[in-house]
Amino acid sequence: IFEEDDDVKKLLSKALGCTDWKVGKEEDEAGGDGGLSTLTIEELDEEKEMDDDGREAGSENSELLVMMKRGQLTASLLLGKPIVGTWALKYAWSDGNGVEELKELISSNDPCAMSIASELVSAASSVESSRPLLLPLVQEGTLEDLLIHPDADVRSGAASCAAKIGLASKALSADEGEVMGLLDVAIELLSEEDEDELKGEDDKAKVLSFTKQVPSLPKASADSTSMDRGIEVMAYLVSKTFVKEKVANGYKPEGSPANRKTALQRLVEIACAPKSGDAQMAYGLAGIFNLLAVSIETLRKEAFIGKEITKDQYDQLQALGKTEEEKETEAEKDEKEGDNPSSVSERIRKLANANVPRAMVKLLEGSSSDATQEKLLEGMGRMASESSVRGIMIQQGCLTTCLYLDKGDKPNETEKKILRQARSCVAKMLVTTNPGILTVSQRSGSVGPLLKLVKDNDALDLMHFEALMSITNLAGFDNETKNTVVARKGISILGYAMFSDHEMVRQAATEAMSNMIPHPEMMEYLRKTENLRVWIAFSLDYDENFGCARAALGCLAMAVPDPDFAQALVQSQNFGEMIRTLMECGQLELMHRVLVLIVGLIEHGGECHEAVVATKAGPFCEAYILSYQDEKKTMNDFNFSPAERGSLAAILSLAKEVTKLLR
């Protein structure tokens, strides 16, 4: 209703005990009344007097009740209008005495007052401008009274505040003992036991009386439960590497009952509960699972994606302005953090074994929030980066859920990003997964999303690469999958991807096309003169992109048994140059492939046989065999690796076969 902050300040200043609503306002903004003219402060005063008259005169709790009202009002402002809420806490509440009265609420031992104080500190700690006002409460130990209170709602608000302030303060954030204390509180709030004991009759009467007197203000804990707060605190704490390790390794507070679940087990249980996906806590759970599966280093690198500078370049620039001592201190800190790739991989394996993928699936299936879905898919993608858990993730439903995620015919930009992340998860899971363990519907259903990801110009090169590798994996499994790729216009999509600016994407696209052989549509594609020219050019480009040349030449060698393709190949303008260049290139893997191709062409006879003879492949093979007559001496002289020894032996065998066929 009130669009201007000044209007709200004018309206509520008297209720807050503020004599001048302009307090804290800069001089250049002080002039001009503007704003409200119909609803005035006097009207609120009259209403307040009526309320005062309605209370029993001389009540010993009257001052406390006034502070409770002002605290509740300030908490509401911090949640709804953070700027005005900060003004209320700093300047307006009892003319700048708000923090002192907040301390009185905390030390009052009144359950309702302490509950309001808990909600207030939680709301204030969420606003950056009001957070410094709460530091004295932490430093003086006043917040401890709330943290040890028997009421879970009171503890939860204080824990939320302590976590936010602690992580914002370098000194408190570096204190492992403080952080572990907050972790224990968070786990207690997540505990299965109902820690909300029934209040006594006197306490109930106080709460009821207060609620009647301030009917327009929300109940202190109406919008938040202790479980929500426990998850909120946990979401802040898992940004710390040692907390991630504790949680992943089954941590529970010292002295916990033997039958109490670990923190991770409880998080999974909450996430798998009915309707958890649309609960307030869903985003917090998604954030926790997401952070558990990633290192700080990865987060730093991701922050530079799409920027004009990489993280390494940024670090180099930063290092120029640091002394050797500062560099050593930073290196020690990074070493102490210990969140290296092997640690992250081990943590992801533990998460998978604790059914975290299943929990994420349940949240994703039940969530209608784009932000929650995005965070869950990001977490799934991070877990799928660890190859050893991909099978577990598929078993627990990650693949199926990602495949059937639908955003309609006209998704907006946010929904497009979510679909892109879902398809990327599919790609990561299928890069190394044996297609044989998938159902027919999973194999065929994966092709469409993967091809859409390859076509997506807004996707990262890494996403394109992983999608192409997954298609390569699937297409090589059976003819039914090849048919699905063709039906989805996959050949043209893969052919376009072969011209990517990124050499790894070009190689992956070429390998995916190679695995489409011997599908009739693929053979027809290769027989076309303009396409064949491209594949020959790729085969000859081994100096610039060896992997792509190897894949292209391997594809041609596999296609040679088809007589129509063999005929088209020998009639190609660059056929002779290709054969001679590749035989003489000195690259064992390429020589192996070109000799397989030559043998296949010779076996066709006729024009194919004559075309091979014209390339002088026979004399070359004879000379090559003579130069390596003593294989044992050759192996020792050139210090070949075991793999190279096998390749050389296969090449010599093929060279002998070529000379025999051409005699």
N, C-alpha and C positions, 0 to 999 in steps of 0.2 A: 504494500500500500504506500509506503513512504520511500520515494526514490532517492531523496537527498539525505546524506548522513546528518547534515545539520538539523533537518526536521526531526530525526530520531533523537538527537541530542537534546533539543529543546523539549521534546515531549517527555523524555524519561529522566531528565536531570534531577528534578525534585524527588522522584521516586528513588534515585540513587543517593540522595543526600548531597547533591551538588548545588551550590549557591550561584554559580556562574557557568552556564553551559559552554561559554567560549573559552574556558580554561584549556590551555594546551594548544590553542589555535594561534597560528602565526598572525602577526600584526597586519600584514597586507590582506589577510582574508577575514579580518574582524568586522569590517564595515558591512552594512546592509543586512536587514533582517530577512526579508524574503520568506519563502517556505510557508509554514502553517499559519493560518489566521483564525480558523474556526475552532480547532481543538486546542485549548490552552492549558498551561501548567496549573492555573488556579483550579480548573475543573478536577485535575488529578489530586490537588491538595484537599479539595472537599471530599473526594472519594476516600482519600487516605484517612482523613479525620473521622469519617464514618466508620472505617475499619478500626481505628484506634478506640473509638467510643464503644465499639462492639466487644472489645476485649475487657477482661476483668481488670479494673484499675489496680496498679501496684503489683502486677504480676512480675515475679522475679526473672521470668524469661523474656520479658518484653524487648529488652535490648538485643538479646540473642536472636529473637524472631525477626527483628528489623534487619540485622546482619544477614540472616538466612535469606530473606526476601531479596536483598541487594545482591547477595552472592548468586542466587538463582537467576536473577535478571541479567547479571553480568555474564554468566555462563551461556545463557540463551543468546546474548548479543555476540559473544565470541564465536558461536556456531553459525549464526545467521548473518552477522555483519562484523567480520573480524576487526576491521579498522575501528569501528565504533566500540566494539568490545574491548580493544586495547585501551582506548581512551577512557572507558568506564573504569577499568581496573587501575589505570595509572593516575588519572586525574579526578574522575567524577565521583567514584564511590567514597562517600563520606569526605568529600573535598580532598582527595589524594591519600586518604588513610586506608585504602582498600586492602593492600597487602597485609597491614597490621591486623585488620579485622578478619581477614582470611586466616591468619594464624590463630586468632581467637576461636574461629569456627573449628579448626582442626584440634585445638587443645580443649574444646568444651566437653568432650566425652558424650555429647548428645548424638545419638545415631543418625538422626535426620540431618543435623548440622554438618556432621562429618561426611555424610553421603553427598550433600550439596558441595562441600569443599572439594571432595574427590572429583566430582563432575567438573567443577570449575578449573582445577589445576590440569585436568586432562584436556579440556577445551583450550585453555591458555597455552599449553605446551605445543599445541598443533599450529599456533599462529607465531610466525617468526618474530614479529615485532613485540609480542607480549612474553615471549619465552624468557628474556633476561630478567623480567620482574620476578620470576619464580626461583631464580638461582639461590637467593638467600634461604629459601625453604629447604633446598637440598643441602647446602653447605652447613646450615645450622642444625640439620637433623630433624627439622619439624616434620618433614614428609614421612619420617619413620613411623609416626603415630598412625598414619593412614595405612602404611604398608603392613603393619602387624595387627590391624583391626580384624576381629573375627568375621565381620561381614564381607563376603566375597566382592560385592559391588564396590564397597569402599576401597578395598585393596586394589581392585582392578584399575580404577581411575588413577590412583596414585602410582601404580606400576607403569601405566601408560605414560604418565607425566615423566617419571624418572627415566624411562627408556629414551624418550624423545630429547630430554634435556641432556642426559648423559652422553648420547651419541653426538649431540651437537657441540658438546664441550670436549675438547681434545684431552684435557686432564682426566675427566671422569671416564671418557671413552677408552682411555688407555689402561684403566684400572680393571684388571681381569676379575678381581674379587667382586667389585661392584657389579660388573656385567653378569657374573655367575649368580649373584644374589637375585638379580632381576629375572634371570632365566628360571631359577627355582620358583619365584613368585608366579611367573607365567605358566609353568607346568602345574602348579597348584590350582590355578584358575581353570586349567583345562581338565582337571581331575574329574573322574566319573562321579565321585561322591558329591552329594548335594551339600555344599558348604554353607548355603544360606539358611541358617537356623531361624526358626520363627521368633520374631521379636516379642518382647513382653507386652503386657496390656498397656503399660504406661507409654512405651515407645510407640505402639500402634495409635494411641490417642493423640500423641504429639504429631505424628505424621498426618493423621486425619484432620486435626485442627489446622495445621499449616496449609494443607491442600485446599480446605474450604476457604481460608482467608485469601489465598492467591489463586483463584480458579483459572486465570488466564495463562499461568505459567506451567510448563510441562513437569511432570514428575521427574525427579533427579535421574533415575535409571531407566526411564521408559524406553529410551532409544538405544540402550546398550545393555548387554548382559555381561556377566563376568567371563563367559566363554569368548564373547566377541573381543573383550579387552585382552584376554590371555593371548588370543591369536594376534591382536594388534601389537602387543609387546613382543611376541615371538618374531613377528615380521620385521621389527626393528633390529632385534638382536642377531638374527641369522645373517646379517651383513658381515659379521665377524667370523673369520675363518675358524677360530678355535670353538666357537659356538656351533658352527656347521658340523665340525668333527664330533663334538659331544652328542649332538642330536642324531647324526647318522649312526653313531656307535651305540645307540640304545641308552642314552642318559636318562636318569631320573634322580630327583633330589636325594641327598644322603638321609638315611633314616626312613625312607618311604616304605610302606607296607610291601611285603613280598609279592602280593598279587596285583600291585598297581602296575598299570601299563607304562611303557616307556613313552617319552615325549613323542617320538615318531609314530609309534603304534596308535597313540591317542589322536594325533593329527589325521592319520589315515582313517581311523574309525569315524571321526567327525565328518570328514569329507565324504565318506561312503553312506552317511545317514540319509534317509529320504528327504528330498527337497533342499538338500544342502547347497545345490548349485545356485539357487536364487536367494539364499540367505545373505545377510549383510557380511558375514564372515568369509564368503566365497572368494572374494578378491584377495583377502589377506592370506587364505590358505594357498591360493594360486601363487602369490608372491613368495611364500615360504618355500614351497616345492621348487619354484624357479631358482631361487637363490642357492638352495642346497646343491643344485646340479651345475653350478658355475663357479669359476674362480674370479678373484678380483681382477687379475690380469686380463681375462677375457672381457669383462665388463668395461675395462679401460679401452681395449681395442675396439669394442663395439661402439663406443662413444665417438670414435673418429670415422665411422663408416659414412660415406657420402661427403666428407669434409675434404678440403683442398690439401690437407696435410695428414700424414699417417701418424700413428702413435709413436713409432720409432723415431721419425723425424722430429716430432714434438719433444721427445725425451732428449734427443741430441741438442736441441736448442736450449732446453732447460739446463742441461749439464754445463753449457758454456758459462752460465752465470753462477755456478756453485763452486765452492772450494773443495779441495780433496777431502777435507774432514766431513763436510756435508754429504759428499758422495758416499763416503764410507758408512756414515750413519744411516743413510737411506738404503744402502745395500744390506746392512745388518737388519734393518727393519723388514725388508722384503724377504730375507732369508728366514727371519723369525716367523713371518706370516706363514711360510711353508705351504702355500696353496699351489703346488706345482701340478702339472698335468697328470702325473701318476696318482697323486692324492685325490684329485677330482674324479678320475676314473674309478678308483676304489670306492669313493663315496657314492658314485652313481650306481655301482653294482649293489651296494648295500641298500640304497633306496629302492632299486628294482626288486630285490628279494623281500623288502618290507611292504610290497604291494602299493607303492606310491603311484606307478602307472595306472593301476585300477582306480585309485582315488582320484587321479586327475581326469580319468575318463568319466567317472560319475559326476564330477563337478561340471565338466564340459557338456555332458548330456543334459544336465538340469539347469544350466545357466542361460539366461537371455541377455546378459550384459556383454556388450562388445569388449569392454575393457578386461573383464574376467576371462573371456574366451581367448583374447589376445595373449594375456599373461600365461594361461595354461598351455597354449600351443607353443609359445616361446620355451616354456619349461620342457615340454615333450621333445622339442627339437634339440635342446641341450642334452637331454638324456640319451636321445638317439645317436648323438655324436660318438657315444661309446659303443663300439660294434658288438661287444659281448652281451649287451642287454637287449638287443633289437628283437631277438626271438621272444624274450619274456614280455616285452612291450606289446608285441603282436598278440601273444596269448592272452594278455590282460585287456585287450580290446582297443588299443591305441590306433591301429591301422584302420579297423572298421569304422570307428568313430570319426576319424579324419576324412575318410572316403565319403561318408554320407553327410558331412557338414554342408548345409545348403543356405545360401543367402539370396535366393530368388533370381529373377531374370535381369534385374537392374540394380546390382549392389552399389552402394556408395563407396567412397574412397576407403573409409575405415573397414567396411565389409570386404572390399577387395584385398586389403592387407591381411585380414583374417584368413580368407581363402588361400592367399599366397602362402601364409605360414602353415596352414593345414597340408597343402600340397608339398611344401618343403619337408614337413615331418614324414610324409609318405615316402618321399625320395630318400631321406636319410635311413629310414628303416629297411628299405628294399635294396640298397646298394650291395650289401653282402649277404642278404638273407637267401637261403636256398628256396627257389620258387616252388619246389616240391612240397614244402610244408604248408603252403598257402592253399586255400580252397580255390576252386575254379572261379567263383565270383570275386574273390579277392584279387586274383591275378588279372582277370579281365577288367574289373572295376578300377584297378590302379592305373591302367594305361591312359584313360582319358585325363584325369587330373595331372599326371606327369607330363603329357603332351601340352596341356594348357600352361603348365609352369614353364616349359621350354619356350613357348610362344610369348610369354609375359615379358614385355620390354622393361617393366619396372622391377623385375626380379634381379637379384644379385647374380654375378657370374658363378659364384659358388652354388647357388640354387640351380642354375641351368646345368652345371656340371653334374651335380648329384642326381638330378632328374634324368639326365642322359645316361649316366652309369646304371641307374635302376632299370631304364628301358632296355639297355644292353643285357642286363641280367635276366629280365623277364622274356625278352624276345628270343633268347637262345634256348629257352626251355622246351617249347612245343609249338606246333603249327597253329594251334588254336589261338595262342597269344599273338603270333605273327598276324593272323587274320584280323584280330582286334586292332592291332596297330595300323594295318592297312585301312580298315573300315573307318578309323578315326582320322584319316588323311595324314597318317604319321610319316609316310615317306617324304612328302613335300615339306613337312615341318622339320624333320631331321635334316633334310637336304639344305634347308635354309640355315639351320644352326651350324652347318659345316663352314659357313663363312663368318663366324663370330670373330670379333677382334681379339678374343682371348684364346691363346693357343691350346690350353687344356680343354676348353669347351669345344674347339674344332676337333681335337682328337677324340673326345668322348662321343661327339655326334657321328664321326666317321666309324667308330667302333660299333655304335648302335646300328648304323646302316649295314655294317658287315654281318651282324647277327641276324639280319632279315633274310639272308640267303639260305635256302634256294626258293623263297616264295616267288611265284610267277610274276607278281606285280613288281617286285624288286629286280627280277631279271629283265623285265621289260624296260624298267627305268635305266638299268646299266647299259642296255644295248643301244640306247639313243646316242648319237654321235656327240652332241654337245655335253651330255653328262659323262660319257666315257672320257672325253678330253679333260674334264675336270679331275677325274680320278687318276688319270695318268700323271697330270701335273702335280697332284698331291703326293703321288708315289715318288716323284723326282725331287721333292722339296725337303729331302732328309737333312740338309744342313741347317735349315731354319726351324723345322719342327719334325724331329725324328719320329716321335710317337705317332704323329698323324700320318707320316709317310709309311710307317710300318703297318698301321691299320688299313690304309688304302690299298697297299700292295697285297696284304693278306686277303682282303676282300676280292681283289681281281683273281688271285690264285684259287680261292674257293669257288669262284663263278666259272672258271675255265671248263669244268666238265660239261657245261651246257653248250651244245654245238653252235647254236645261233649266237651266243655271246662270244665264243671263241672266234667265229667268223668275223664278227664286228670288231673284235680286238685287233686281229692281224691286219684288218683293212684300215685301221686308224692311222692317221698321218704320222704320229709320234711313236709308233710301235717299235721300230728299229732302234731309235734313240733310247727309249726306255730300257729295252733289254740290255744293250751294250753298257749304258751308264750304270745300271744296277748290278750287273755282273762284276764290274770293275770298281765298285764303290768302296770295297774293303769292310763294309759293315756286315758282320756275319748273319744277323737276323734278316737283313734285306736280301742278302745273297741266297739264303735258304729259301725264302719265299719266291724269289724270281725263278729259281731252279725248279721248284714245284710247278710253277706256272708253265715253264718251258716244257717239262715232261708231259703235262696235260695237253698242251697244244700239239706236240709231236704225235701223241697217241690218237689224235683226231685224223691225222694223215692229210693228204691232199694239199690244199692251199695253206693250211695251218703249218704243215710240215715244211713246206717250201719257204714260208715266211721266217721260220726259225732258222733254217739253213742260211738264209740271206743275212741274218744278223751275225753270222760266224760264231755262233754259240758253241759249236762243236770244237773248233780249234782252241777256243778259250778254255773249255773244260779239260781238254787233253793237256794243255800247258799247266793248268792249275793242279791237275793230279800229279804231274811230273815234279812240280815244285814242292809237293808235300809227300813225296814217296816214303820218306822215313817219318811216320807219324809221331813216333815216340820222341825223336830228336826235335821235331817241330814243337811239340807241346812243351818240352823243357826250355828250348831257346826263347820262345815267346811268352813264357810264364802265363799261360792261359788259366782262367778260373775254371772250376768244374763245369759251370754252365756253358762257357765258351768252348771247352773241350768237346762237350756233347754236340754243340752246334757245328763245329768244324768237322766232326766225324760224319754228321748227317749231310753236310754240304759235299764232302768228298764222295759219299755214297751216291748222292744225286748226280754229281758230275760224271761219275762212272756210268750211271744209267743213261744220261744224255748222250755220251759218246757211243754207247752200245746201240741206242735207238737210231742214231744218225748214220751208222755205218752201212 
